Amino acid sequence: MSGLSALAVAGALTACISLPRDDEPPPLPPDAGSPGPTGPSGPDSVGDAYVPGNGNGGYDVQHYTLRLNITPGAPNELDGTAEITASATQRLPSLNLDLTGLTVSEVRVNGAAARHRREDEELVINPATPVEKGARFTVTVRYAGTPRPVEDPILGRYGWIRTPDGVFVACQPSGAHTWFPSNDHPSDKATFDIQLTVPAGLTAISNGEPSTPVTGSEGGGAEVPPARPGVPPGEVPAQPSPVIAPVAAKGGRVTSNWKVSQPMATYLATVNVGRFGVRTGRTPGGITNITAVDPSVIGTPLDAFYAKNSEITDEWVRRFGPYPFGSTGGLVDNARVNFALETQTRPVYGAFGADEGIVAHELAHQWFGDSVSVTRWQDIWLNEGFATYAEWMWEEKAGGQSVQSQFDSLYSDSGNRELWDVPTGNPGRAQMFGRTVYDRGAMTLHTLRRRVGDDTFFKILQTWTKERRHSNATTQQFIETAERVSGKQLDDLFQSWLYERGRPRR
C-alpha cells in the first residue's frame, strides 16, 4: 500500500496509510512494536493479533465464485451470491465465514440448505451433514445490502468507498468481508471468478483478466503493437490484447466476467464501478496491460499512465524475475482516499492520481505481497519494505535521488523515534503501516545489498520470488533464503535491523 502523508506536501509521495496532517508522526503508544501475543486460533479466527478475529480455522479455501449485482447509490447497492469451494482440514459440524454489515437470505453447503446465524462479524454455518476431514465442499451464500467502509481508529478508512459515479474498493488489511463472505486473512489465498452486473453506461473492472471483451464508458480500449521480437515475455504466452466490453446487456444493465487464475489474498480483491477511459494492450515484454482512468481525475492522462505501467512492469521483470500474473496495469478513480493499494494485477489509486514513484511501489508489490504473501501481518515489512526499496530504485533509474542517498538521509535522522524505536519485524498493530515498516524495511534491504554485493542481492530476490511464487512466507524464511543464496551468516544484520530498538550500526 502507498499513501499520502504530510511529507507529500513537500512533493514526496510516501508509502503508508496517511499520517495526521501536520509535520509530526503519530505518538507511539507505550508498547508500540513490542511482540504481541500470537492469539488463539479456532473456528472463528486464525489467531493473528494484528487483525483480531479475522480469518477462520478448519478449512482451506480453493476458489471463490462471486456474482455481484451492483447499483451505486441504490438503497441496497449490492445483491450478491458467493460460492466458496474449500477443503476441510478437520471435521466440521459447523464452520465460520467472515462477513459484516450485510443481510444473508440463504446458505447451502454442498447444495443442501444449512442453518446459519450472525455473531458480530462472523457468519456461523451448521451444515445439514457435518463435513468430514479432508473432504472438498462448497458453501453458497446469498446476501444483499450496502457495504460500509471500515472506520478503524488506528488503521483509518478503507474498504467499499463510494465515488461520485460508482464504487472504489481497497481492502487492506481486512475489508474484504464487508462485501463478500470469506476467510479474510492473507494466509488463505484462492483463485476467483468475479461476475459484475452494473447499470448501462458504467464500466466495472476487477482483478485478473476479462473472459470476454470489455469497453470503457469514456473511450474504448486502444490496441498497442505486439511484443518486440526477441524480448522475453516474462513467462506470459503471447495472446491478443483484451478489449473491455460487456459480455451481456439486458434491461438497462451490463455484465462482465473476470477470472483470477493465480491464488489471491482476499484483501487484494477489488471491484471498481464508474466511468473510465480504458486502454488495453501488452507491454514491450509481452505482458497484458489493462489500464483505466476516471477522466474527472486531473493530472493522470490515460496514455501516459498506461505507458508508465508497461515500462515499470518490464523493469521489475528484469530485476525481480518473471511476472507472476496474467496481466498488469492500474486504475485511477475519483475516490476521496489518501492511499493506493496493490490490488492483484491492477493496483488502484485515489483522486490524488498516480505519481510514477507510487506506481513503481504498487507494481513491485505484485511480486512482494501479492505473489509472495505474508503468513501473518507482523511480517508486513516483507511487503512494504521491499516495495519501498523498489520505489527508491526507480527514482534512481529515473535520474532522481540515488538509493544510497535515500539511505543516508534517513540514517542521519538519529532522533526519529518512529524509525528507530519500533522493531520493523514486529511493529505492533498500531504501527503496522508506520515508517519503520516502509523506510527501515527498505534500509534493511540496502544494508543486505551492501553486505552481499549487487549480483548476490538480486539473486536473493529472484530466488525468493521464484521459490515462494503464489504462496505465503515469513521473515525467518526470507533470512534462510538470503543466507543460503549468499553463503553468509546474516543473523546479526537482520537481528539489529528488524528486531532491536535503536539505530543499528552501519
Sequence and secondary structure as in RCSB ss.txt:
>XXXX:A:sequence
MSGLSALAVAGALTACISLPRDDEPPPLPPDAGSPGPTGPSGPDSVGDAYVPGNGNGGYDVQHYTLRLNITPGAP
NELDGTAEITASATQRLPSLNLDLTGLTVSEVRVNGAAARHRREDEELVINPATPVEKGARFTVTVRYAGTPRPV
EDPILGRYGWIRTPDGVFVACQPSGAHTWFPSNDHPSDKATFDIQLTVPAGLTAISNGEPSTPVTGSEGGGAEVP
PARPGVPPGEVPAQPSPVIAPVAAKGGRVTSNWKVSQPMATYLATVNVGRFGVRTGRTPGGITNITAVDPSVIGT
PLDAFYAKNSEITDEWVRRFGPYPFGSTGGLVDNARVNFALETQTRPVYGAFGADEGIVAHELAHQWFGDSVSVT
RWQDIWLNEGFATYAEWMWEEKAGGQSVQSQFDSLYSDSGNRELWDVPTGNPGRAQMFGRTVYDRGAMTLHTLRR
RVGDDTFFKILQTWTKERRHSNATTQQFIETAERVSGKQLDDLFQSWLYERGRPRR
>XXXX:A:secstr
 EE  GGGGGT  BSSS   SSSS     TTTTS       BTTB   TTSTT S SSEEEEEEEEEEEE TTSS
S EEEEEEEEEEESS BSSEEEE  SSEEEEEEETTEE EEEEETTEEEEE SS B TT EEEEEEEEEE    E
EETTTEEEEEEEETTEEEEE TTT GGGTS B  STTS EEEEEEEEEETT EEEESSEESS B  TTS      
   TT   TT        B  SEEETTEEEEEEEEEEEE GGG  EEEE  EEEEEE TTS EEEEEE TTSTT 
 HHHHHHHHHHHHHHHHHHH S  SSEEEEEE     SEEE  TTS EE TT   HHHHHHHHHTTTBTTTEEES
SGGGTHHHHHHHHHHHHHHHHHTTSS HHHHHHHHHT TT HHHHSS TTS  GGGTTSHIIIIIHHHHHHHHHH
HH HHHHHHHHHHHHHHTTTEEE HHHHHHHHHHHH S  HHHHIIIII SS    
